[in-house]
């Protein structure tokens, strides 16, 4: 499994997600399966490389 950073447009807004997947296509497929997101909305998908990165996010209450 690898960590991918995906940037895409959702409802006209640029959105960034972190996806854990086996390959880039699977990471994109996870995002495309969300409501109202198509493969044409994906602007960037890249493997997060390097040691020591911390990925943190918070969900609104």
C-alpha positions in Angstrom: 0.0 0.0 0.0 1.1 3.5 -0.8 -0.1 7.0 0.2 -1.3 9.2 -2.6 -2.1 12.9 -2.5 -5.0 13.6 -4.8 -6.2 17.1 -5.9 -9.6 17.4 -7.6 -12.6 19.7 -8.1 -15.7 18.9 -6.2 -18.7 21.2 -6.6 -16.4 23.8 -8.2 -14.0 23.8 -5.2 -10.4 22.5 -5.3 -10.3 19.6 -2.8 -7.2 17.7 -1.5 -7.4 14.2 -0.2 -5.0 11.6 1.1 -5.7 8.1 -0.1 -4.1 4.8 0.9 -4.2 2.5 -2.1 -2.3 -0.2 -3.9 -1.7 2.0 -7.0 -2.5 5.3 -8.5 -5.5 4.0 -10.5 -7.1 2.6 -7.3 -6.5 5.9 -5.5 -8.3 7.8 -8.3 -11.1 5.2 -8.4 -11.7 5.8 -4.7 -12.2 9.6 -5.3 -14.2 9.1 -8.5 -16.7 6.9 -6.6 -17.6 9.9 -4.4 -20.7 11.8 -5.3 -20.4 14.3 -8.2 -16.7 13.6 -8.9 -15.6 12.4 -12.4 -12.2 11.4 -13.6 -12.1 14.7 -15.5 -12.3 16.5 -12.1 -8.9 15.0 -11.0 -6.1 17.6 -11.4 -3.2 15.8 -9.6 -2.5 12.4 -8.1 1.0 11.7 -6.8 2.7 9.4 -4.4 3.7 11.0 -1.1 7.4 10.2 -0.8 9.9 10.6 2.0 10.1 9.5 5.6 8.9 11.5 8.5 5.7 13.0 6.9 2.8 13.4 9.3 -0.7 13.5 7.8 -3.3 15.0 10.1 -6.9 16.1 9.5 -9.9 17.0 11.5 -13.5 16.5 10.8 -15.9 19.3 11.7 -18.3 18.6 14.6 
